[in-house]
């Protein structure tokens, strides 16, 4: 797709005409202020922009360095804008974008609305080249709105001439977004306002060619012919060879859509020949691509292969050219900044030494203070940690001692309670004996029932209450015992509880009403079930360890 893409470029009215290079050099030597030097350097950068890339970039960077040294924000903005345009012209879009954003920041600080609009318009033009059409649309619309509002407050022909450029670029954006009605409106609005342009005929021809291309993209060849022909006639009259090559490509596309392949082929060949004459790699690449596509669709494999190879060679050349441009730019910037750095370092060498010495002494002092503070903090932290550790140890010991005492107290309470219950049972037993001695034929059934009830109540209540209270003191004991040996009987679990309370065999026999021998046998059987028969550990120690 061949489209005219416009970037805004401007300079103060006093420098609008480009004088000869020798005159610019003499003016630079005689310049007595930073602003004068910056304006002359900008003109020199523009003078070289079509002939010597290295010098164009050098002059633009020198202008910017001079402006920065002056600390004049308006002058810095002017130099930044020129540098952005220089890099845009050379196709270095990322670098150009960075300069335009810096320019935009300054214009926002100055609250200069036209400057903000110019920055947004040129950033939008770069976004088109980078095929970021949605961002480009937002930048261009915002810039156009700001510029139109500024013109309402201040009639300025210098501002007006940029509006057709923005309208043309918006047409390109909408065409690439396939919003053809919007694209056509902006192209026609650009033609309507083209009188504001510095070169009216050139701008109208370019817009007509874009409109023709828009109709072709929208498959409306009948509507495309008239604007394409208008563009070609103007370019022939002006001997605009690059424009003629672009028009031939569009006319070739038109004739293909109209089903006239021979006329289309003639235009593609004319476009290629003119592009070769002026040395335009871009136009040659586009023309050979069209020829390759034509012959491929026509089934002519030999010619298609020939122009496909030509197209690839042009694309490679274009890529190589871009690479050389970028490498040249980086080399120039590096050399220039290195020279500037060496000059500044040499001039300020002694001051740097003094400053370095002072900074070193301050750093050493700060390091000493810092180390001293760190040591003090470390010693204090270690002392604090030691005190905290001692306190924690003491708290742990106290808690352990308190727990031990509390456990002993509760064990004693449990034992006391059990003994009390035993004494109560003994009392109940004595009552049973007395009642048994009073039996006669008249009250025998009644007393027997009372004796049975007391005996049953005696056994169940004693042991049930004992187990409840024991679990309250040693809540995990029965759980561990059950997990270790789930086959223990109720009497064996009670025997374990008595032994854990450090009760003797004799005491246990007295409590349970069994003989000492029976308790000893029960202990032996319990050791076997707990699998400690062959161990030196006593049964009491083993139970206390649970």
Helices and strands as residue ranges (DSSP letters): G 13-15, H 21-30, H 34-48, H 53-70, H 73-89, H 93-110, H 113-129, H 133-153, H 157-160, H 163-176, H 180-192, G 194-196, H 200-217, H 221-238, H 241-257, H 261-278, H 281-298, H 301-347, H 349-437, H 444-473, H 477-484, H 490-500, H 505-512, H 516-529, H 539-544
